[in-house]
Amino acid sequence: MKRFFTIISVCLGLLSFENLAAQGCVAIRGFGGCGVAGGTGLALVPGQWQVGANYRYFKSFRHFKGDQEQFDRLVKQTQVINYSSTIELSASFGLNSRWQMNVGVPLGFTDRSSYYEHGGQTATFAGARKTSTSAGLGDARMGASRWLWNPLSHTKSNLSVGAALKLPTGNWNVQDSFYNILVTDPQSGVPTRKTLYRPVDQSMQLGDGGLGLIIDIQGFWEVNEGLYIYGNAFYLLNPRGVNGTLTNRSPTIDGKVYTNEYMCSVPDQYAARLGVLSQSRMHGLSFSWGARLEGIPVKDIIGESLGFRRPGFIVSAEPGVTYMKGKTTYNVNVPIAMYRIRNQSVTDKQIENASGIARNGDAAFADYLISFGITYRLSAPQAKGILTH
């Protein structure tokens, strides 16, 4: 029985990407991979359900160009601040001891405070910090995963692979009011500042508008009694190029207008984790410590890579605590940023090559993320001749 709880602890919050979420303008969205949903243990018996909820919060405000932080943004108080909360509801259904179906549905809420999106600051206009908001259903996922070896007998090590569809259920064209926008009156030709209703920033859109494929791998290995190495990784393939959401960006360099950033891109995404977990002497309690990588590539593996995106990645140290009591499991992870980089986008490189002027867009990152999850496993149904392999 102790070994059972130890193995469950390894899986909880560690063999799942439920608690991965955006940590600023560069990061993956609030949906999980296709792996064991919501902290499932190794073996769901045929017909058994497990349900869960995971809450995530971060505040992004540190701006980076490349891996250099733009400290002047904090000094001048011109930084963009995203306050983001996501609740993901998940469920897994056991087909047999190796196969299970997984679904996840995120609900997101983000407030974004900035100057530049609300008229900016000029020599004749002091500017005003205003807020835009997005709230609602995000991009859901639905798929299946399989343990390569029978989890009933392979209790010291195992590997799971899976695939899932990332569904475009989240609104990728959320709009809100933007203030003090300088607009030239078509009749008089006089520029005036007005309030416009238009799309919010890409980082706070609820979805990306693409039908994607998530490939997932995850596993664990007991290296000593109660001490485990865990790891997992996933990649989201997003073949769609752009989603039609306007960005209000068309940079002009030396008289040439670069329209590649006119619409939002539908980028690939990736994440990986590696660490150790130790079971404590207190029954059901375990502690973990690992490293975590997540980000957006400059170019997609399949399809076009045009449109506006903020490519880059973040590397974090990730401590965590898991506690099991009965059929309920509680998990807390707090990834702490160690390295952040905003890479050059396709448009950045095009403009730099054409003009000879170095260009690297910026992105705001968080210092840390808070993830809290609860899962509950329903009682197993009585076997009725269903295969166990």
Beta strands, then each sheet from edge to edge (+ up, - down):
strand 1: 49-65
strand 2: 68-69
strand 3: 81-94
strand 4: 99-114
strand 5: 130-137
strand 6: 141-147
strand 7: 157-166
strand 8: 175-184
strand 9: 191-199
strand 10: 212-224
strand 11: 227-237
strand 12: 242-246
strand 13: 252-253
strand 14: 256-257
strand 15: 263-265
strand 16: 269-279
strand 17: 285-296
strand 18: 312-325
strand 19: 328-333
strand 20: 336-342
strand 21: 363-377
sheet 1: 2+ 1- 3+ 4- 5+
sheet 2: 2+ 1- 21+ 19- 18+ 17- 16+ 11- 10+ 7- 6+
sheet 3: 2+ 1- 21+ 19- 18+ 20-
sheet 4: 8+ 9-
sheet 5: 12+ 15-
sheet 6: 13+ 14-
end
